[in-house]
Amino acid sequence: MAHTEIEITAELIRDLLRDQHPDLADRPLRLGARGWDNQLWRLGDDLAVRLPYATPDADVLLRKEHAWMPGIARRLPLEVPVPQRLGEPSERFPRPWIVTTWVRGTPADRAPATRAAESADALAAFLTALHRPAPDGAPAGRGRGGRLADGADGFAGQLASVAELGLVPDPEAVGAVWEDAVAAPEWTGPPLWLHGDLHPANVLTADGTFCGVVDFGDLCAGDPACDLAAAWTLLPDGAADRFFAAYRP
């Protein structure tokens, strides 16, 4: 990970707002989270500022969210960050940044869903609404949403690495699951809109069920199986069957 040389501070963000969006510059501001690509700062009660601070891909991902998410967000049943403003690169900060709505909730990696039926239904409703045919020109995924077999070399290398570290007790069993998945019939439908990164830190909970989804930087068009894996990574044990019964793309 190559971090930007510019330290992101509240003072810097306030200066950027004064320069490009002065009507927002006097709102309370505090750090919300540091992700893989971006930092998230809460701006008042209802907005957030997202700035790239790590990977060089973050600039493209932020512009993608700004372009596509306002239209997609309108049909989603869970709260998502909706871009409100775009900040352009400047001498003060040479990368784009965005202002979005703030999404309330606690990341599922800190507060997992506990109400099995409600969370299965909520996730199914969200992905049913999201997984609609994407238009021509929709972004392709960064190794997500495509043919599983295309990732064979990368998978083999990563499996070997974690096995060498002793993190996988039975790498042959894991390899067998992979081979079974690769042998499954390929997706033959149209490319669908995907979130592309539904890990627990990007899904928010409240009262034991899902209330929001964040970080659409990997938004792309492709095979919905990429997102459907969330049934096993996000839901309580035993809830996957209910999810797949309710999911209707």
N, C-alpha and C positions, 0 to 999 in steps of 0.2 A: 504494500500500500504506500503510495507516494503522497504524503500530506502536502497541502499548499504551504508556501512559505509565509503567508500572511496569517497572523493570529486573528481568529474571529472573536471579537469581544462585543459586549453590549454597546460600547462607545462607537465601534465601527458600524454596527448595524444601524444605530440611530443616525449616524452621519449619512449612510446610504439612503435611509428613508427621507431625511431632510432634503437630500439632493433630488430624489426621483419621485417620492410619494410623501410630500411634506404634511399632508393631512393625517398621516399615521405616526408621525415622528415622536409625538409626545405621549403615546400610550405606554403603560407599564410593560417592561421587557425582561424576560428571564430565560435562561437556558432550559430547554425541555428534554432534549436527548441528543446523543451523538450516534449516528448510524454508520453503516459501512461506507456510504458515499457522501452523506450530507450531515450538517448540524441542523437541529430544529430548535427554534427559539419561540416561546409563546409571546404573543403581542396582544396585550389586553386580555379580555376574557374569551374572545371569539375568533381570533386570528393567530396565525403562526408564520414565521419567516424561515424558509429553508434555503441554506447556502451550501454549496459544494465545498468540501474541505479535504477530500481524499482523492479518490480515483479520478482519472481524467475523463472517464465516461460520464461523470455526474452532470456535466454541462448539457450534454445531449439529452440525458434522461429528464432533467428539469424542464427543458423546452418541450419535450414530448408530452409530459404531464400537462403543461400549460396549454398545449394545443388541443389535446384530446379529452381530458378529464371533465371539463364543464358539460359537454354533451352526454358523456357516459354516466356521470354521477346522478343525473335526473331520474334514471330508472332504477337505481339501486336501493334496496330496502334497508341497508345498514348505512350509518353515517360514514362518509369518506371525506378526505380533504379536497376541497374544491378550489382551484386556483382563482385568485381575485386580481392579482397584480403581477407584472413581470418586471424584474429589475435587470437592466442591461449592464454589461461590463463597463468599467470605468477605470480611471487611474487609481482610484482608492481601492477598488476590488475588481480585478480583471476577469471576472467570471459572471455568468448570469445567475440570478437568484429569483425566488418567487415568494409571494405572500399567498397563503391559502387559509381556508377556514380551519379552526382548531377542532379536533375530534376528541371528545371526552371518553375516558375509559382507562383501564389498566392493561398493559400488554399481557397476552396470554402466557408468555414465558415466566411472568411473575405471579399471575393470578389465572390459572387454567380454568377452562369451563368445567363446571361440576354438575350442571343440570343437563343430563344426557339428552332427553327428548327435545327440550327447548333449544339447546345448542345445535343439535342435528338439523332441526327444522330451520333455524336461522341461517346456518351455513348453506343448506340446500336452496333456500329462497334467494340468498345472495348470489350464488353461482348460477342458478337458473336465470336470474335477471342479467347477470354479466355476460354469460356465454351466449352471445348473439353473433350472427355473421358479421365479420368486420369488413369495412369497405375497401376498395382498391386503394393502395397507398398507405394502409395501416402498417405500423412498424413491425418488423420481424423481431423475434426474440434473440437474446444473447445466449444461444445454446438451449433455449427453452421453447417448448411448443412444437418442436420438429420431430423427426424420426428418432426413436430411442437408439436405434442401431448406430446412428451417426456419432453417438457419444461413447462408443465401445472402447476406444483407445484411452480416453480420459478416465472412464470408469475403472478400467483395468489398472491404470497407473495409480489412481487414488486408493483403490482397494489394496494394492500391494504396499503402499506407503503406510496405511493405518494398520495393516496386518503386521508389518515389520515393527511397528511401535507397540504391538500387543493390545491394540484397542478393539480388535475384532477377534473373538475367541474361536470362531469357525468360519474363516474366509471362504472355504469351499461351499458351505451352505449359502453364504451371501451370493457367491458367484452363480450358484444354481438358480436362485431367485431371479437374478439379473437375466440369465439365459432364458428363463421361462417368460419373463416380461418382453424381451426382444422378439420372442417367437409369437407373441400375440398378434392378432390382425391389426394392421395399421389403420389409422383414422382416415376415412374416405370422404368425410363431409367437408363443407367449406371451412376455411380458417375462422375460428371464433375468437372473440375478444377474451384475453386471459389476464389475470393479475400477474402471474408469473413468479411470485415470490411470497407465497402464503405460509411463511414460517411463523411460529408463535409470537415473535416480537412485532410482527406486522398486523396482528389481529387483536382487537381490544375487547375486554370483557367488563361486565357489570352485573352484579346479582347472579353470578354463576352461569351466564350465557353471553353470547357475542353481541356487542353493541356497535362495533365499528371496524373498519379495515383501513390501514394507512400504507404509505409508501408504494405508489404506483409507478415507480421508476422503471420497472421491468414490464410494464403494460405492453402487450404484443398480441399478434394474431397467430393462431395455430391450433394444435391438438389439445382439447380440454383436459386430457389425462394429466397434463402438467399441474393443473390446479386441483384435480380430484384427489391427489395424494393427500391433501389436507384432511380428508376424512380420517386418516390414521395418525396424523401428527397433531391435530387440534382437538379432536373429540374425545370425550371420556370413553373408557373401554366399553365395548358392546354397543356403541351408538352408530357405528358405520352402516349397519344394515338399514337403520331408519333413515339415515342420510340418503343412501342410494335409492330408497323407495320414494323419497320426496323430491329428489333432484329431477327436473324436467327441462332439459335444454331445448 
